Amino acid sequence: MTKRKASLVNEVSDRARECLHAFLEHSPASEALKSNPDNYKEIVYGISSAGNAHSRQTLSEMQITDILALACGTEVSDNGLPEIIVELAAHEGEAVLKVVKTKNISKAISLRDEVDSMPAYITMNGPQSLPGTGIFALSDDSFLPERIIGHDGEVSIRMPAIAVTAENVGLETHEAADIAAAIDGIISIGTNTPVHSASEGHPTLDKARSWALRSENRGDLIIGMPDSLIFERAVRIAKPAVPENVLSQRQSNGMNF
């Protein structure tokens, strides 16, 4: 990748981690979580992975009662924050995020007598039929469903505010759309699925599809590529242009391109 495009990926990752850390620090549960310093270090370390530019995982501040209500399946714990793993689905005629599994619910149980809410991860269960296939750093609130429902459809909560969005990581609308369309094009070839309507007719879509087809013809299957590589390639294909005023502001903040 060129220096400009490599630095964009790094910038998005850095800003995403800042957003995640801010959610963690400003949570009403922050002090309770810090009461176990070793475990808190593990939680902070986990943010490094969740904050990758290509991540389909973000933090939200959730009511503990909602976390417990959405819990499903056998409890799996790695001492991290609660995690609600979801997929895009249809329910009663509207798009929703449906819970497919959960992790670290025991963390919410341990804090329910101390605080009413705490940070929890919302994780997309792989690529989704959303712009950018569910990568939060490319997302716009208007594209996300308004509700999360439990695995059996009986529990429904409003989609909480999330830490990582395109706006929060400093991407201009056109930058996020360019990269999202490129990712949609690449993933559509690898999975033989249609692209999101927001990406149809986008200038980078055909470029991305052409690159993906050439890769598959060489034997480099898209389905086996790491998400990080697909994101980086999408940035190269999209060649997002940064307006001069935005570039100047970023440079004044010490961000080099």
N, C-alpha and C positions, 0 to 999 in steps of 0.2 A: 504494500500500500504506500501511497505517497505520504509525505509528512503531514500534509493538511488533513488527509482522510484518517490516518492513524490517530492523529491528535483529536479528531472529532469523536472517534470511538472512546478514547481515553477520557475525554471531557464528559461525555454522557455517563460513563461509568462513575467518574468522580462525583458528579452532581447527584446521581442516583443514590450513591452511598451517603452523601450529605443529607439527602431527604430522609432516608431510612434512619440515620442516626438522630435526626431532629425528631422524628416521630417517637423514637424510643426514649429520648431524653425528656420530651415534654409530656409523656404519658403519665397519668395519675398513678400508674403502677411502677414508675421508674424507681422510686426509693425502695419499694418492696423487692423488686428484682435485684437491686444493688446490695441488698442485705446478705446475699450469697455471692461474694466477690468472684470466686472461681467460676461459678456458673454464669455470672454476668459477663465475664471475659469470653466464655464460649458463645454466648448470645451475640456479643459484639463481633466476634470473629465470623459468625454465620452471616452477618450483613455483607461481608466482603463478596461472598458468592452471590447473594441475592441482588447485589447492586451492580452486577455486570450489565453492560449495555444491552445484551441480548436476553436478559432475564424475563421469564414469564412469572415472576414472583414479586410481590410487593407487600408492604406493611399497611395495615389499617388499624384504627383504634376501634375495638369492638366491645360491646357489652359482654361481660362474662356469661350472663344468662343466654345470650345468643350463641356464643361459642359452644356452650354445653348442649344447647338445643340442636345444633347442627352436627354434633359429634356422631360418628357412625363407625361400625366395624370394630375390630379388635384394636385395643390401644397399642400404639407404637410410639416409643419415646426415645429421643436422643438428647434430652435435657434442654431442648431449644424452646422457642416460643410456640404457642399453638399454631397449627397450620391447617387451613381449610383448602382442600384441593378440589377444583371445580372444572366443569366442562360447560360449554354453551349448549343450551337445550331450549325446547319449546314447552311451555306450560300454560294451559288455559288461554291459548292464543297469543301469548307474548314470549319474547326472548328472555331467558333467565340464565343465571349461572347455577348449575345443579351440582351439589356436593357429591363427589364420587368416593372420597375417603378423607380421613382426618388424622392428624398426628399431634402428639404432645398435649393432649387434652388434660392430662394430669397437672400440667403447669397452671391451667386456668382453675382447676379444682383447688389447687394449693393456695390460690390467692383470693378465692371468692369471698372469704370472710374479712378481707382487708380492703379491697377496692371493688368498684362496680365495673370498671372497664380496664382493658389492657391491650397492648399491641399484639396483633396476630397476623400471620402471613396469609395472604390469599394467593394461591398458586394455580395457574392454568395447567391442566393435565395435557401438556403437549400443545402442538399448533392447533389454533381454533379458527373458526370462520369469522374472524374479526380483522380489521385493517392491521397489517403487520403480523397477522396470525396469532395475536394475543401477547405480543411483547409490550410490556407496560410503558417503556420509555418512548414508544411511538404512539401511545394511546391518547384518545380524547374522551373525556367523560361522556360526550354525546353518543359514542359508539358502544359504551358499556351498558349492559342490561341494568335495569333499576332494582332488580331483586336477586337475592340468593335464596334458593330453596333447598331443603334437606333432601337426602338421597331417596326418601320415600314420598316426597312431594307434600308432606303434611306440615312442615315448618317453612315459614317464609319470613325473611327479614329484608329491609331495605339495604341496598348496596351502600356500605359505609364509604366515607372519604378515604382515598388511598394516597400513599406517599409519593409514588413515582408515576408521573405522566409526562408527555412530551413538553408541556408548558413548564412543569416543575424542573425539568432537567435543562431548560434553556433552549430547546429546539424551536425554531420558527415553524409555523404551520406548514409552509411549503417544504421545508427540510424533512419533517416527519412524514409528510405524505409521499415525498419522493422515495424515501428509504422503505416505507411500508409497502408501496406498490412494487418495489424491486423484490422485497422478501416474498410478497404474495405470489409474484411471478415464478420465483425459484421453487417455492414450496408446492405450487400448483402442478409443476412438472413432476416433482418427486412423489407426490401423493395422488396425482391424477384427479384433482378436485378443482372446482371453479374458484375463481378469486372473489374477494369481497367486492360488492358493487362500487365501493369508494375507489377501488383501484382500476376499474374497467375504463379503458381508453386513456389511461395515464401514460405519458411519454416513456417512462422507464419500464413499463410492464413488458413490452415486446423485447426490449434489450435483455431484461432479466430472464425471460423465457428462452431466448436464443442461447444465452450463456449456459443455462441449465441443460438444455438439449445437447449442446456440444459436450458438456461434462459427462452426461449419461452415455453418450455415444462413445466416449473414451473409456467407459467403464467406471467412472467416478460417480457412483450413485448418490443422488441428493439425499436420499433417506438415511444414508450412512454418514453424512457430513455433520460435524459438530455445529451447534447453533451459533457459536462464536464465529466460525468461518463463514457461515451463510450471512450473518449480519455484516461482517467486514466486506464481503463481496458485494452485498447490496449497497453499501456506502460507496464503493468504487463505481458501481453501475449508475447509481443515482447522481453522483457528482453534485451534491447539494451546494448551491451557490449561497454565500453569506452576504447579505447587504452590508455596504461599507459601514453604516452606523452601528450595526451589530458587531462587525469585526472589530471596530475601534473600541467598543465597550468591552469586548472580551479581552482584547490586548491590554486595556487599562487595568483589567482585573488580574493580569499576570498570566493569561492563557495564550500560549504561543501556537502558531499555525505554520 
